[in-house]
Amino acid sequence: MAIIMDGKSLALSSEEELKMRVNSLLEKKNFVPILATILVGSDPASATYVKMKGNACERIGMKSIKVELDSDTTTEELLSKINELNSNPEVHGILLQHPVPDQIDERLCFDAIDIKKDVDGVTCLGFGNMSMGEKAFGSCTPQGIMRLLHEYKIEIAGKHAVVVGRSPILGKPMAMMLLNENATVSICHSKTTNLEEHLIKADIIVGAVGIPKFIKSNWIKDGAVVIDAGYHPEKCGDIDLEGIIDRCSAYTPVPGGVGPMTINTLILQTVEACEASL
């Protein structure tokens, strides 16, 4: 029977441990970790994600600062706000909610975040450090996936991993994290020709392409580890899980697999940033 990699349960158990760490910081250092979230515009999905992250902070006793900016905010205005948060010693983590309005240079703003406060793992410097095996906060979704793989004792070294997706905060860092743990990694995407020929050889598959049920179950070999990092309004992920659940060795459910680990990793890394600042 396939192992269900239950991100919801792991996130809940992690929150219990994080509560103790936050209490310890308060009692011993009189410090509480603070995450600043920046939301530009009024995209409903982004607002929901920011609210969920704020709720997660509250559950473990952390504080969050919500920074809401108008949809016509300029790059310069956003950079000014980021620099203000960088300079605030009470703020330990900074999250700029993606996506931002088109007129803003998102990459420039991501890279303006202090590396010590880049708890969402979005800066080029953080990505470079992580890729080279140096200390860095990893992008939260791939880092959450790695935590799931470790929790369920999934063997990574020597395995052939195929990552379908190449985004700078999911597909690319995911591939580097797996490579750092000695997997042989292929990066595919929506333009890859004969995608099924790559997938049928994979021991570990990460679906991160952002298209509902893009990866078909008959492209996946028996015994593979199947990780679905997508979530769509149709309440499905990037992988068609029907027909694979009885054949794979382990899989992440949708919902309840990768999603809870993304938010939990953000909170964990904010606590770590606070501890490192003392």
N, C-alpha and C positions, 0 to 999 in steps of 0.2 A: 504493500500500500504506500502511496506517495506521502511524503512529509509535507504538511501544510506549514509554510513559513509564516506564522501569525504575527504580523507587525503590530497589530493592535495590542495583543497581550504583552509583547516585549516592551512596547512603549509605556504601557501602564506600570509594569514592574520597574522600568527605568525611572519613572516619575517618583516612585517611592524612594529610591536611592537618592535622587536629586533633591527631594525634600530634606533629607538628612544633611546633605552637603550645604544646602542653602541655610538651614538652621545653624549649622556649625559656623558658617561665615558670619552670621548675625551675632552669635553668642561670643565667639572668640575674637572677631575683628570688627564687630559693629558695622558690617558691610552687607548690603543686599545687591545681588546682581541685577543690572538694569539693561534691558534690550530696548533700543530705539527703532521703531518701525516708521518708514517713510512711504506714504502713499500719495502718488501724484495723479490727480484726476479722480473720476468717480466710477471706474469700472466695477460693476457689482461683484464679479468673481474675485477680483483683487481685494476688494473691501472685505469679502467673506474670509479670504485666506488670512488677512491681517488680523481680523477679529479672532480667528481660531488660534493664531499664534499668541495673541494677548491673553486668551483664556488659558492656554497651556502655561504661560508664565505665572498667572494667578494661582493655578492649581498647585504649583510647587513652592509658592511663596516669593517668587521673583516679582520685580516691578517691570512695567513696560511703559514707554513713552510713545504716544501716537503723534506723529507729525503728518498732518494732512495739508497738501498743497493743491492749488487750483490747477485745472487741466491746461491752462495757458502759461504755466510756469516755464521759465527759460532754463537753459543749461546752466547759465551763470548763477541764477537764483538757487537752483538745486545744489550746485557746488558749494555755494555759501552756507547753505543749511548743513551739508555734510561736514564741512570744515568746522562749523560750530559744534557739532556733535563729536568730532574727532578731538576737539580741545576740551571737552567736558569730562573731567576725571571720574564723574559719577556714572557715565555711560560706558558699559563694557562691551556691548555688541551693537552693530548697526546693520539693519536690514533695509535695503531699497527694494520695494516690491516691483517685480517684473510682470508685465511690460510697463514702460513709461510712455507718455505721449510722443508722437513721431518727431516733434520739433526738438526733443532733448537728445543729446549725445549720450546714450545709455552707457556705452563702454567707458567713456571718459569719466562719468559719474561713479560707476562701479569702482574704477581704479583709483578714485580719490579717497575711498574708504581706507582708514588706517589699517594696516595689515594686522595689528594686534586686536582690532575690533571687527575684522572681516569674518564674522561667525557664520555667514551664509556661504562662504567659500567662493566669492564671485570675482575676486581681483586676479589680474594676470600674474602678479607676483605670487599670490597664494597658489595658483595653479602650477606655476613653474616650480615652486618649492616642493609641492606635493609630488609632482612628476619626477623630481630628482631624489625623492626619498627623504627630503628635509622636513622639519616640523612645520605644519601648516594646518589651518582649519580647512577640511575638505568640503566641497560642494555638498549640500545637505542630503539631496536624494541619493547620489551614489555612495556617500559615506554611510547613510542609513542602510543601504543595500548590503554594504560590506559588513555592517554590524549584524544584520540578519544571517548572512552566510556564516559568520563566526559563531553566532548563537546556536545555530542548528548543525554546527560542525560539518559544513559542506567542504569537501576537499577542493582546493583551488590550484595548488601547485601542480604543474604538469598537464593540467586540463586545457582543452581547446575551448576558449570562450569567444562567442560572437556577440558583439554589441551592435544593435540596430538603431542607429541614431548618432548624430555628431554635434549636438548642441554644446556650447561652451560651458554650460552648468550641469549637464547630465551625461551625454554620450561620451564626450572627450575625457572628462575626469574619470568616468566609470572605467574606460579602457585603461587609463594609466594606473588606477588603483588595482585592477586585476593583474596588470603587468607587473606591478611592484610586488605582488604576491606569487609571482612565478607562473602565472597562466600564460598560455600562448594565445594572443588576442588578435581577432580580426574585427575591424570596424566597417560595418555596412550601413546603408542608408536608403532613402526612397529612390535614389537614382542607380543603385547597384543592379547590374544585370545578373540574371539567373540567381537571385537572392536565395532561392530554395536550395541551390547546390552548396552554398556556404553553410546554411543552417542545418542541413541534414547531417553534417559532420560535427556539429557543436555538442560539447559536453555541458556547457553552461550557455544559456541564451538570456540576454537582457533586451527586452523590447522597450525602446525609448524613442520611437519615431514620431509619435503624436498623431497617429491615424488609427481610428477604431478597427480592431481585428485585422490589422494589416498583415500580421504574421499568421499563416494558416497552420492548423494543427498537423496536417500531413507533411509539413516541411520539417518536423521535429522528430528526432529519433527516439526510440525507446530508451528510458533510463536517463534522459537529459534532466538538468536542473533548469527550471523555467521561471524567469523573473520578469514580471510585467510592471513597468514603471509608468504606464499610461493610465489615465482615467478620463472618461468622456461622458457627456450627458446621457448617452444610451446605457449608462451604468456598466460599461465594459472597459477593457483596457486595449492595449496595442496587439495583444495576442488572442487568437481564437482558442480559448481554453477547452471548449467542448471537444471531446475526442482525444485530449492529451492527458487529462487528470488521472486516468487509469493506467497510463503508459509511462509517465515521467517519474523520476525518483523523488523530486521535490518541486514545489511551485508556490508562488505568492498569490493569494486570492485577490480579487478585485470586487469591491473595496476591501480594506482591512489588511492589506499586505504592505506595500511600499509606502503608501501615503502617510500613515501614522508615524513611520520612522523618520520621514523628512522633517516634520515639525519637532519631533522629539530630539533629533540630532541638532537642530537649531538651538533648542533650549539647553541641551547638554553642552554645546560649544560655548554658549554665553556664560554658563557657570564656570567652565574651564578658563575662559578669558578673564573673568573676575578673579578667580584663584591665582592666575598667573600675574595679575596686576599688583598683588599685595606683597 
